[in-house]
Amino acid sequence: MSKTFRPYPLNQRLLLPPDLREWLPEGHLALFVSDVVDALDLSAILQVYEQGDGRGQPPYDPALMVKLLVYAYCTGLPSSRKIERATYEDVAYRVLAADQHPDHASIAEFRKRHLAALAELFVQVLRLCQAAGLVKLGHVALDGTKVKANASKHKAMSYGRMEGAEQKLEQEVKSLLEQAQAVDAAEDTRYGKGQRGDELPAELARRESRLRKIREAKAALEQEAQAQAQQAAAAAQTKIAARQRSEAETGQKAKGRTPTVPDPAQARPEAKAQRNFTDPDSRIMKDGATKAFEQAYNAQVAVDRAAQIIVAAAVTQEANDKQQLVPMLLAVQDNLGQLPERASADTGFFSEANLTAKALEGVALYVPPDQQRHPTPVEGVNGSAAAEGTVREQMRHKLQTPEGQAVYKLRKAIVEPVFGQIKEVRGFRRFSFRGLAQVAAEWALVCLTHNLLKLFRARGCPVAA
């Protein structure tokens, strides 16, 4: 490779102690992280440096930076400033950095520049877990949790308020422009052409900036409303075509009302539809644990029963989980080459479309249509009796069988501790980045480090079947 990096002599001999690695006890997490990163394919990061002209100071070795970031997320210390300080004060960070001290700006820039490539390392670590026997795909449990966005909910505004604020600001800007013209004319007369005060233009710029942001947010909400109307129109036209085919085949008029096709050009956002000025991709969501409404994202995981390894991860803007069952299980297949034998999820994931999806044929699904607070066994119920009835009725029956109850009661124990370990133990409760793509990449990095910790702690330990 032609690119030159700063020296990174991790095994350089010193006087006391003779080897940097000897600063840490054998089997330390930092040494494990170092060995794992050395085994990963970092070519997606390295190739970026081949595109430069070679001028300037050599950058820090990417392996050094990746190790610092991965170890920081493992130990709940993702702040770039805290990482910089730790390279001076914390022996583990000092060892990983080979006694070098990247400044926080360099660390933050590296993470931002290579965030997508860092997220792609999730699958590499996942396959290391699979090779170690920690992934069985016998039972995978799904769930979602709300993680705060890097934005305040007080920076959001509803479409109805935007319209009122826009009109008010238009009047204020118009008034300020008139005042500015009057001041200009008076000062031109008094001091000569081109002389004016400083306060009024600054005030005018502030209001114009607010007006521009509100107009941009309004336009984005209107585009979303039109896109939703287009989808609804396409769905309605499909239903109408199906009705017409049925009427032509049977010679009888179809029952029910003919679906109404909305006009996307006339679609308007609901007055309560909100958009955040700081992170427009985030949404107001209700946190299931605190019951409080937060500016957040819905972070999803699919967790394998054997060792609580996250086998798929994603982030969505949808407050509920109904649309996530099929994509998450297909992501498991993409990551590991096969679907799980069984999959369980709470009632928020239930829909007849999910349970009848052809892509999931062969997966035994356990997703209740109703809340399962205290399920009670039903004597004499078996799986063969559930052949008749709707999908909803069949699932209710399936979860009343001894096998169904035995499988579903494991769901909480499989997936919910993972969120506890991420949020409570490692303190990850708010994303550092803004925008759906960046947030999804950071969530993949968080899940990567969860799996890495499981791999570290499972060394020499038997894994449940």
N, C-alpha and C positions, 0 to 999 in steps of 0.2 A: 504494500500500500504506500503510495507516494506522500500522503499527508503526514506532516510532522507534528507531534503533540509534545507537550511538556513532559519531562521525564516522570515516570510513575513507578519507582522502584519499591514495590510493596515488600519485597524480600531483602531489601538492602541491609547489609550488616552494620550494626552500630556498636558502640563500646558498651553501653549499659541500657537495656539488655541487648544481647547480640542480634536479636531478630525482632522486628516490629510485632510479629504475631505472638511473641512470648509476653507481650504486655497484657494479653488476655488469657484466661484459662482455656484449656483444651475443651472443645465442644461449645464454645460461646456462639450465640446467635449471629454476631457480626462476622465471625469467621465462616459460618455456614452460608450467610448471605453472599459473602465474597466468592466462595466456591461455586455457588449456584449461578451467580451472574457471569462468572468466567465460563460457565458451560452453556450460556444462552447465546443465541445468534443475534448480535447487535448490528448486523450489516445495514439495516434500515436507518440506523442512527449514523453509522460511520460514513455511509455514502454521501450524506449531506455535506460533509467537510471536503469532499473531493471536488465540489462545485465552486469553491472559492478560488481566489487568485493567489493565495499563499502569503499575502502580505499581513503585517501586524504580528503581535505576540502569539506564540503557539497556544492553542486552547488547552484546557485541562483534558486529560484522558477521559473519553466518554465512559469507560468502565468505572472510573472513580466516581463520576457524577451519578451514574445509575445506582451504584452501591449505596451512596449516601442517601439518595432519594428513597430507594426501596427499604433500607434500614430505618429511615425516618418515619415512613408510613407504618412499618411494623411496630415501632415503639410509640406511635401517637405523637410524632413531632414533625408535622409537615411544613411548618413555617420556615421559609428560607433564611430568615434572620436567626432563628433558633438553631438551625443546622450549622450556619457559619459559626455561631458561638460555641456549639458543641465540638467543632473540630479543634478548638483550643482547650475546652474544659472537660470533655467526655473522652475517656480512653478509647472506647469502641469506635467512635467517629474519627478519632485521631488515627487509629490504625487503618480504618477503611480509606482515609484520605492520604495514607502514607506520609503523615506529618506535613501535609500541604493544607492550605486554608483558603479555599474558594470563597470569595465574598458573596454576600446574599444576592446581589444583583446578578452575578454569573449563575448562581444556582437557580434563581427564579427564571432567568432567560432560557437556560438549558431545559428546564421542565416545560416551559411554555412552547419552546421551539420543537421539542421532541415528544410532546404529550401523546400524540397519536401513535407514534412508534413504541412508546412505553406501554400503552394500552394493549398493543398487539403481543406483548410478552406474556399476557394473561394465558393465552392458549399454550405457549411453550411450558410455563410452570404447571399448568393443568395436566399436560401430558407427562410431565415428570412425576406428578402425583399418581397418575394412572399406572405408569411403569413401576412405581413403588408399591402397587397393590392397594392404594387408598381409595380407588374408584371402582365400584362394582356395577352401577347402573341397574341394581335390582329394584330400588325404590328411590325416586327423586321427589322432593317436596318443593313447592313453589310458594313464594310470598313476596309482598312488596312493602316498603317502608318509606315514609316521607322524610327526606333530607332537605334541610333548609338551603335555599339558594343564597348566593352571594349578593343579596339585595334585600332591602327593607320592604315590608308590605305597605308601609306608609308612602312609598314612592310609586304606588299603583294608583290608577284612576279609572273609573268606569266610563263607558262610552257616553252615558247621559251627562256626567259631569264634564267630560271633555267638550261637549257641544256648548255648554254654558260658559266654561272657562275660555273657550276659543273666542266666543263673541265678546266677552269682557275684555280679553287681552287685545282684540282687534280695536276696540274703542280706545283702550289705553294707549296703544301704539299710535293710533291716529291722532289722539290728543297730544302726545309727546312730539310727534312730527310737526304738528302745527306750532307748538311752543318753540321747537327748535328753529323753525323758519322765522318766527317772530324775533327770537333772540339773535339769530344771524343778521336779520335786517337791522335791528337796533345797534348791534355791535359794528356792523359795516358802516353805519352812519357815524358812530362815535369814534371807532378806532381805525377804520379803514377795512377794505374788503379782505376776507379770509380769516378774520379774528373771531374766536368764539370761546365759550366756557367749556369746562371738562365734565362737570357732573351730569348734565343732561344727556349727552351721547352715551355715557356708561349706563344710565338708567334705561335708556331706550334699547340698548343692546341686550340688557338682561331680560326685558320683556319680550323682545323679538326672539331671543333664544328659547324662552319658555313656549312661545307661540309655535315655533318651528317643531319642537319636540311633541307638542300636543297634536299638531297636524299630522306628523309622521305616525304617531300611535293610532290616531283615528283612521288613517289610510290603511294601516296594517290590519286593524279590526274589520274594516270594510272588506278588504281582500279575503280575510278568513271567512266572513259571512257569505261572500259570493262563492268561494270554493266549496263550502258546505252545501250551499244551494245547488251547485252544479252536481254534486254527488247525489243529493236528494232527488234532483230532476232525473238523473240517469237511472236511479233505482225505481222511481215511479214509472218511467218509460218502459223499463224491463217488465214490471208488473202488468202494465197495460197490454204489452205485447203478449204476455202469457195468457191474460184474460181473453184477448182476441183469438188466440189459437184454440183455447178451450171452447169458446163459443162456436168457432167454426167446426170443430170436431164433433161437439155434442148437439149443435143446433139449438142450444138453450142459452139464455142470458145468464152470465156469471152472477153469483150472489155477491152482495155487498156493494159499497160505493166504488165508483171508478177512481183510482188514485189521482190526486191533483199534482200536476207538474209545476213546481215553483219556477219563477223567472229569476235567474241569477242576477240579471241586471237590476232588478228591483229589491234584491236582498239587502237588508240593513241589520247591523249588529243589535243584539238586545241591549237595552239601556244599562243593564247590570254587567254586561261583558267588560272585563277589566284587562288592562295591559300595564306592565311594570316598565317604568322609564329606565331603570338601571339594568335589569336583565329581562328583556321582552319575552324570552322563551320560557321563563318561569311562570308558575301559576299559583293562585291562592288555593291552598289545600288544607283539609282538616287532618291534623295529626291524630292517629288512632290512639296513641298512648296518653297524650295530654288533653285531647279534645279541643285544642286551640287551633285557630286558623293561622297558617304561616305561608309566607312566600317560599315555595318549595318545588321540588321535583319528586317523582315517584320512582324510587330505585328498586329494581327487581333482581331477584336471585333464584336460581334453581340449585338445590343442595342435595348431594348424594348422601344416602343414609350411612354408608359404611364408616366414614370418618369426617362427615360434615364438610366435605370439599365442595366449593362452589363450582358447578359444572357449566353454568351460563349466567351472564350478568347483562343487565340493560338498564336504561333510564327512559322514562316516558313522561310526557306532559299531562297525561290523563290522570285524573284524581282517583279513578277506580281501576280495578285490575281485569275487568271483563275481557278486554281485547289482548291480554298478554299471554294466555295459556298456550295457544298454538305457536306464536313466535318464539317463546322461551324454550319449549320442548324441541322445536326445530333447530334452535341455536345449540342445544345439547348435541344433537346429531351432527351439526356442522363442526363442533369443537372436538368430538370424540369418535365420530364415524358411525354412531348407532343411537337409536332411541332407547330410553329406559324401559324395563319390563313393566313397571308400575309408576304412576305419578299421582300425587295427592296435592290438593290446594283447597283453600277455604271457599266459602260460598260466594265471595266477591269475584271469583274466576268463573262461576257457572254461567253457561248459556248453552242452549241446545245446539247452536252452530259449533261451539267448541267441542262438545262431546261427540258430535257426528262428523268431525273434520276427517276427510279421507287421508290427509297427511299423517294422522295419528293412529291409523289402523294398526292393531297389534299392541298398542299401549293400553294396559288396564288402568282406566282413569277412576279416581275417587274424589269427586268434586260435588259436595252437597248443594242442592238447590235452596236449602233453608239453613238457618243457624243451627249448629250442632253443639248446644251447650252441655247437656247431660244425656248422651244417647243411652237408651236402655235396650238390652237384648230382647229379641222377639223369639219366643219358643217356636221351633219347627220351621223357621224361615230358612230357605236355601236359595242358591243362585238360579236354579233352573226355573223357578216360578216367575222370574222377572221378564220373560220373553215378550209378554204383551204389555200394552199401555204406552203412554208417552215417554219420551226420553227422561223427563223430570220424574215420572212415577217409577221408571226402571232404576234410576239412580237412588231414589229414596229407598226402594226395596233392597238394592245392592248394599247400601250402608247399614241396613238392619241385620244383614247376615253376620254370623260370627267372623267370617273372613273379612268382610267389609269393615266391621268395627275394629278388628285387630290391626288392619292396615292403616285406617284413617286416624286412629288414636296416636300413631307414631308421628303424624305430621308436625305437630307443635315441637316435639322433642328434636326433630331433625332440623327445621329451618329457623325457628325463632331464636334459639341460642346464638345463631350466627349474627343476627342483628345486635344482640346484646354484647357480643364480643367486639363488634365493630364500633358501636356507639358508646357503650359504657366503659369497656376496658381500654380501648384505644382512643376514645374521645372524638371520633369522627362524626360530627353532627351538622356540619355546614361545608358546602363545596367551596373551594378556593377560586374556581373559575366561573365564568359566565357564558351562557349560550349552551344549547342542548348538546352539540357535538363535543365541546370541551368538557362539559359536565359528565357525559357518558364515558369519555376517555379517562377522566379522573376516577370514576366509579370502578372501571376495569382495573385501574392501578390499585385501588383499595382492596378489591376482591383478590387480585394477584397476591398481595401481601398476606391476606387472610390464609390463602392456600399454602403459601410459603411457610407460615408459622405452623400450620397443621403438619406439613411435611417435616419440619424441624423437630416437632415434639413427638412425632410418630416413629422416629428412628429407633429401631430395636423393639418397638411395641407391637404386639399382635393386633391385627385389624379385624373387626367384626365382619362376618359374611353378609 
